[in-house]
Amino acid sequence: MDDRTTKGEARGLSVRDRRYSIRYPFAADAELLDLESGAKATGVTSDISMGGAFICTSKSFPSNARVRISMTRKDQKVEALGVVRIVKPRVGMGVEFIDLESRHMEVLRRWVEQVTKAR
């Protein structure tokens, strides 16, 4: 068994619970659609990374819900399929991106570059 996995489980964290990309403060309007129930939510991102984002919203979806997310900032848009990984009731939810088209990946990459250069 991989030693890193064992240590992670000993602390109560699985590999899926740990972020693999650094998140940076970033505000973009967000719209989410729960692909199973059809429920919709809107909010604002508080941070982003190449792997996901945290969306501040009063209406959260359940953990592991599959969602379509659309983030917009200054006439630029990123759309992705994602999975809700963490839920903070009345605060928001963390979404891991699982599928982005290359054009949306490029916009996301530019957003991340902008915030890393601004630091």
C-alpha positions as CSV (number, residue, x, y, z in Angstrom):
1,M,0.0,0.0,0.0
2,D,1.2,3.5,-0.8
3,D,2.7,5.1,2.3
4,R,1.3,8.5,1.4
5,T,-2.3,7.1,1.2
6,T,-1.9,5.4,4.6
7,K,-0.7,8.6,6.3
8,G,-3.6,10.6,4.7
9,E,-6.2,8.1,5.9
10,A,-4.7,8.1,9.4
11,R,-5.4,11.9,9.6
12,G,-9.0,11.3,8.4
13,L,-8.4,12.7,4.9
14,S,-8.7,10.6,1.7
15,V,-6.8,11.6,-1.4
16,R,-10.1,12.9,-2.8
17,D,-10.5,15.4,0.1
18,R,-7.1,17.1,-0.5
19,R,-6.7,19.9,-3.0
20,Y,-4.2,19.3,-5.7
21,S,-4.1,23.0,-6.9
22,I,-3.4,26.1,-5.0
23,R,-6.5,28.3,-4.8
24,Y,-6.3,32.1,-5.2
25,P,-8.8,34.8,-4.2
26,F,-11.0,35.6,-7.2
27,A,-14.5,37.0,-7.7
28,A,-16.6,35.8,-10.6
29,D,-20.4,35.5,-11.0
30,A,-21.3,31.8,-10.8
31,E,-24.4,29.9,-11.9
32,L,-24.7,26.2,-11.1
33,L,-27.1,23.5,-12.2
34,D,-27.5,20.2,-10.3
35,L,-27.5,17.7,-13.2
36,E,-29.6,15.1,-11.2
37,S,-32.4,17.3,-9.7
38,G,-32.3,20.3,-12.1
39,A,-32.0,22.7,-9.2
40,K,-30.2,25.9,-9.9
41,A,-28.1,28.2,-7.7
42,T,-26.3,31.4,-8.2
43,G,-23.4,33.0,-6.3
44,V,-19.9,34.4,-6.5
45,T,-16.6,32.6,-6.4
46,S,-14.4,33.4,-3.4
47,D,-11.4,31.6,-4.9
48,I,-10.4,29.6,-8.0
49,S,-7.7,27.2,-9.1
50,M,-7.1,25.1,-12.2
51,G,-8.8,22.2,-10.3
52,G,-11.9,23.9,-8.8
53,A,-13.5,26.8,-7.1
54,F,-15.4,27.8,-3.9
55,I,-18.8,29.4,-4.7
56,C,-20.4,31.6,-2.0
57,T,-24.1,30.9,-2.2
58,S,-27.0,30.5,0.3
59,K,-28.3,27.5,-1.7
60,S,-25.9,24.6,-1.6
61,F,-26.2,21.3,-3.3
62,P,-25.4,18.0,-1.6
63,S,-21.9,16.7,-1.4
64,N,-21.0,14.6,-4.5
65,A,-23.7,16.3,-6.6
66,R,-22.7,16.5,-10.3
67,V,-23.1,20.1,-11.6
68,R,-22.7,22.3,-14.6
69,I,-21.0,25.5,-13.5
70,S,-20.7,28.7,-15.5
71,M,-18.5,31.5,-14.2
72,T,-18.4,35.0,-15.7
73,R,-16.1,37.9,-15.2
74,K,-15.6,40.9,-17.4
75,D,-17.3,39.4,-20.5
76,Q,-15.2,36.2,-20.1
77,K,-16.9,32.9,-19.4
78,V,-15.7,29.5,-18.1
79,E,-18.1,26.6,-18.2
80,A,-17.3,23.2,-16.7
81,L,-18.8,20.0,-15.4
82,G,-17.9,19.5,-11.7
83,V,-18.6,17.6,-8.5
84,V,-19.5,19.3,-5.2
85,R,-16.7,18.2,-2.8
86,I,-17.4,20.3,0.3
87,V,-20.6,22.0,1.5
88,K,-20.7,24.7,4.1
89,P,-24.4,25.4,4.8
90,R,-25.5,29.0,4.2
91,V,-21.9,29.8,3.1
92,G,-21.3,27.9,-0.1
93,M,-19.7,24.9,-1.7
94,G,-16.4,23.8,-3.1
95,V,-16.6,22.4,-6.6
96,E,-13.9,20.2,-8.3
97,F,-13.8,20.6,-12.1
98,I,-14.0,17.3,-13.8
99,D,-14.4,18.4,-17.5
100,L,-13.5,21.6,-19.2
101,E,-13.4,22.2,-23.0
102,S,-10.0,23.6,-24.1
103,R,-11.4,27.1,-24.8
104,H,-12.7,27.3,-21.2
105,M,-9.5,25.8,-19.8
106,E,-7.6,28.6,-21.6
107,V,-9.7,31.4,-20.0
108,L,-9.4,29.7,-16.6
109,R,-5.6,29.5,-17.0
110,R,-5.5,33.3,-17.9
111,W,-7.6,34.1,-14.8
112,V,-5.2,32.1,-12.6
113,E,-2.2,33.7,-14.2
114,Q,-3.7,37.2,-13.5
115,V,-4.2,36.6,-9.8
116,T,-0.8,35.0,-9.4
117,K,0.9,37.9,-11.1
118,A,-1.1,40.4,-9.0
119,R,0.3,38.9,-5.7
